[in-house]
Amino acid sequence: MAIVVEIDVLLAKRKMSVGDFADAIGLSPANVSVLKNGRAKAVRFSTLDAICEALGCQPGDVLRWVPDE
């Protein structure tokens, strides 16, 4: 099982920089990078809420499940 984080795609569609995004959700750019690259082990609901608010999206737009092959 793999959870794929789609923040890169959402940021590109909105032409938003990682720095601006980090400021909008209250995380450091380093922590945004951890999320973006799928290295995070967990995401707080408050962070997910801030991400969805900043990007105008739903949680399912941010996270996607891909089954093992």
C-alpha distances in whole Angstrom, upper triangle without the diagonal:
4,7,10,13,16,19,20,21,22,25,26,27,29,30,29,29,27,30,31,28,28,31,30,27,29,27,28,27,25,23,22,21,19,17,18,16,13,14,15,13,15,17,20,21,24,23,20,24,26,23,24,27,28,26,27,24,21,18,16,18,17,13,11,7,6,5,5,9
4,6,10,13,15,17,17,19,21,22,23,25,27,26,26,23,27,28,24,24,28,27,24,26,24,25,23,22,20,19,18,15,14,14,13,9,11,12,11,13,15,18,19,22,20,18,21,23,20,21,25,25,23,24,21,19,16,14,15,14,10,8,6,5,6,7,10
4,7,10,12,14,15,16,18,20,20,22,24,23,23,21,24,24,21,21,24,24,21,23,21,22,21,20,17,16,16,14,11,12,11,8,10,10,10,11,12,15,16,19,17,14,18,19,16,17,21,21,19,21,18,16,12,11,12,10,7,6,5,6,9,10,14
4,6,9,11,11,13,15,16,17,19,20,20,20,18,21,22,19,19,23,22,20,22,20,21,19,18,16,14,14,12,10,9,9,7,10,11,12,12,13,16,17,19,16,14,18,18,15,16,19,19,17,19,16,15,12,11,10,8,6,5,6,7,10,12,15
4,6,8,9,10,12,13,15,16,17,16,16,14,18,18,15,15,19,18,16,18,16,17,16,16,13,11,11,10,7,6,7,6,10,10,12,12,11,14,15,16,14,11,15,15,12,13,16,16,14,16,13,13,10,10,9,6,5,6,9,11,14,16,18
4,6,5,6,9,10,11,13,14,14,15,13,17,17,14,15,18,17,16,19,17,18,16,17,15,12,12,12,9,7,9,9,13,13,15,15,14,16,16,18,15,12,15,15,11,12,15,14,11,14,11,12,10,9,7,5,6,7,11,12,16,18,20
4,5,5,6,8,10,11,12,11,11,10,13,13,10,11,15,14,12,15,14,15,13,14,12,9,10,11,8,6,9,10,13,13,15,15,13,15,16,16,13,11,13,13,9,10,13,11,9,12,11,12,11,11,9,6,8,11,14,16,19,21,23
4,6,5,6,9,10,10,10,10,9,13,13,11,13,16,15,15,17,16,16,13,14,14,10,10,12,10,6,9,11,14,14,18,18,16,19,19,20,16,15,17,16,12,14,16,14,11,14,13,15,14,14,11,9,11,13,16,17,21,22,24
4,6,5,6,9,10,10,12,12,15,15,13,15,18,17,17,20,19,19,17,18,17,14,13,15,13,10,12,13,17,17,20,20,18,21,21,21,18,16,18,17,13,14,16,14,11,13,12,14,14,13,10,9,11,12,15,16,20,22,23
4,5,5,6,8,9,11,11,14,13,11,14,16,14,14,17,17,18,16,18,17,13,14,16,13,10,13,14,18,18,20,19,17,19,18,19,16,14,15,14,10,10,12,10,7,10,9,11,12,12,8,8,11,13,16,18,22,24,26
4,6,5,6,5,7,8,11,10,8,11,13,12,13,16,15,16,13,16,15,11,12,15,13,10,13,15,18,18,21,20,18,20,20,19,16,15,16,14,11,12,13,10,8,11,11,14,14,15,12,10,14,16,19,21,25,27,28
4,5,5,6,8,10,13,12,11,14,17,16,17,19,19,19,16,18,18,14,14,17,15,12,15,17,20,20,24,23,21,23,23,23,20,18,19,18,14,15,16,13,11,13,14,16,17,17,13,13,16,17,21,22,25,27,28
4,6,8,11,13,16,14,13,16,18,16,17,21,20,21,19,21,21,17,17,20,18,15,17,19,22,22,25,25,22,24,23,23,20,18,19,18,14,14,15,13,10,11,12,15,16,16,12,13,16,17,21,22,26,28,29
4,5,9,11,13,11,10,14,15,13,15,18,19,19,17,20,20,16,17,20,18,15,18,20,23,23,26,25,22,23,22,21,19,17,18,16,13,13,13,10,8,10,11,15,16,17,13,13,17,19,23,24,28,30,32
4,7,10,12,10,10,14,15,14,16,19,19,19,16,19,20,16,17,20,18,15,18,20,23,23,27,26,23,25,24,23,20,20,20,18,15,16,16,13,11,13,15,18,19,20,16,16,19,21,25,26,30,32,33
4,7,8,7,7,10,11,10,13,15,15,15,13,16,16,13,14,17,16,13,17,19,21,21,24,23,21,22,22,21,18,17,18,15,12,14,14,10,9,12,14,17,18,19,16,15,18,21,24,26,30,32,33
4,5,5,6,9,10,11,12,14,13,13,10,13,14,11,12,15,15,12,15,18,20,20,23,23,20,22,22,21,18,18,19,16,13,16,16,12,12,15,17,20,20,21,18,16,19,22,25,26,30,32,33
4,6,5,6,9,10,11,12,10,9,6,10,10,7,8,12,11,10,12,15,16,16,20,20,17,19,20,19,15,16,17,14,12,15,15,12,12,16,17,19,18,20,17,15,17,20,23,25,28,30,32
4,5,5,6,9,10,10,9,8,6,10,11,9,10,14,14,13,15,18,19,18,22,21,19,20,21,19,16,17,18,15,13,16,16,13,14,17,19,21,21,23,20,18,21,23,27,28,32,33,35
4,5,5,6,9,10,10,10,9,13,13,11,13,16,15,14,17,20,21,20,23,22,19,20,20,18,15,16,17,13,12,14,13,10,11,15,17,19,20,22,19,17,20,23,27,29,32,34,36
4,5,5,6,8,9,9,8,12,11,8,11,13,12,11,15,17,18,17,20,19,16,17,17,15,12,13,13,10,8,11,11,7,8,12,14,16,16,18,16,14,17,20,23,25,29,31,33
4,5,5,6,5,6,5,9,8,6,9,12,11,11,14,16,16,15,18,17,15,15,16,14,11,13,14,10,9,13,13,10,11,15,16,18,17,20,18,15,18,21,24,26,29,31,34
4,6,5,7,7,8,12,11,10,13,15,15,15,18,20,20,19,22,20,17,17,18,15,12,14,14,11,11,14,13,10,12,15,17,19,19,22,20,18,21,24,27,30,33,35,37
4,6,8,10,11,14,13,11,14,16,15,15,19,20,21,19,22,20,16,16,16,13,11,12,12,8,8,11,9,6,9,12,14,16,17,20,18,16,19,22,26,28,32,34,36
4,6,9,10,13,11,9,13,14,12,13,17,17,18,16,18,16,13,12,12,9,7,9,9,5,6,9,8,7,10,12,13,15,14,18,16,14,16,20,23,26,29,31,34
4,7,9,12,10,10,13,14,13,15,18,19,19,16,18,16,13,13,13,10,8,11,11,8,10,13,12,10,13,16,17,18,17,21,20,17,19,23,25,28,31,33,36
4,6,8,6,7,10,11,10,12,15,16,15,13,16,14,12,12,14,11,9,11,13,10,10,14,14,12,14,17,18,19,18,20,19,16,18,21,24,26,29,31,34
4,5,5,6,9,10,11,12,14,16,15,14,17,16,14,15,17,15,12,15,16,13,13,17,17,15,17,20,21,22,20,23,22,18,20,23,25,28,30,31,34
4,5,5,6,9,10,10,12,14,14,14,17,17,15,17,19,17,14,16,18,15,13,17,18,15,16,20,20,22,20,22,21,17,19,22,24,26,29,30,32
4,5,5,6,9,10,11,13,11,11,15,15,15,16,19,18,15,17,19,17,15,19,20,18,19,22,22,23,21,23,22,18,19,22,24,25,28,28,31
4,5,5,6,9,10,11,10,9,12,12,11,13,15,15,11,13,16,14,13,16,18,16,17,20,20,20,18,20,19,16,16,19,21,23,26,26,29
4,5,5,6,9,10,10,9,13,13,11,13,15,14,11,12,14,12,10,14,15,13,14,17,17,18,16,18,16,13,14,17,20,21,25,26,28
4,5,5,6,9,9,9,13,14,13,16,18,18,14,15,18,16,13,17,18,16,16,20,19,20,18,19,18,14,15,17,19,21,24,24,26
4,6,5,6,5,6,9,11,11,14,16,17,13,14,17,16,14,17,19,18,18,21,20,20,18,19,18,14,14,16,18,19,22,22,25
4,6,5,6,5,9,9,8,11,14,14,11,11,14,13,11,14,16,15,15,18,16,16,14,15,14,10,10,13,15,17,20,21,23
4,6,8,8,12,12,12,15,16,17,13,13,16,15,12,14,17,15,14,17,16,16,14,15,13,10,10,13,15,16,19,20,23
4,6,8,11,13,13,17,19,20,16,16,19,18,15,18,20,19,17,21,19,19,17,17,16,12,12,13,15,15,18,19,21
4,6,8,10,11,15,17,18,15,14,18,18,15,17,20,19,18,21,19,18,15,15,15,11,10,11,12,13,15,16,18
4,6,9,11,14,17,18,15,15,19,19,17,19,22,21,20,23,21,21,18,18,18,14,13,14,15,16,18,17,20
4,6,7,11,14,15,12,13,16,16,15,17,20,19,19,22,20,19,16,17,17,13,12,14,15,16,18,19,22
4,7,10,13,15,13,14,17,18,17,19,22,22,22,24,22,20,16,17,18,15,13,15,14,16,17,18,21
4,7,10,12,10,10,14,15,14,16,19,19,19,21,19,17,14,15,17,13,12,14,14,17,18,19,23
4,6,8,7,7,10,11,11,13,15,16,16,18,16,15,11,13,14,11,10,14,15,18,20,21,25
4,5,5,6,9,10,11,12,14,15,17,18,17,15,12,15,16,13,13,16,17,21,23,25,28
4,5,5,6,9,10,10,12,14,15,16,14,12,10,13,15,12,13,16,17,21,23,25,29
4,5,5,6,9,10,10,12,14,15,14,13,12,15,16,14,15,18,20,24,26,29,32
4,5,5,6,9,10,10,12,14,13,13,11,14,14,12,13,17,19,22,25,27,30
4,5,5,6,9,10,11,12,10,9,7,10,11,8,10,13,16,19,22,24,28
4,5,5,6,9,10,10,10,9,8,12,12,11,13,16,19,22,25,28,31
4,5,5,6,9,10,10,11,10,14,13,12,14,18,21,24,27,29,32
4,5,5,6,8,8,9,8,12,10,8,11,15,18,21,24,27,29
4,6,5,5,5,6,6,10,9,8,11,14,18,21,24,27,30
4,6,5,7,9,10,13,12,12,15,18,21,25,28,31,33
4,6,8,11,12,15,13,12,15,19,22,25,28,31,33
4,5,9,10,12,10,9,13,16,20,22,26,29,31
4,7,10,12,10,11,14,17,20,23,27,30,32
4,7,8,6,8,11,13,17,20,23,26,29
4,5,5,7,9,11,15,18,21,24,27
4,5,5,6,9,12,15,18,21,24
4,5,5,6,9,13,16,19,22
4,6,7,11,14,17,20,22
4,7,10,13,17,19,22
4,7,10,13,16,19
4,7,10,13,15
4,7,10,12
4,7,9
4,6
4
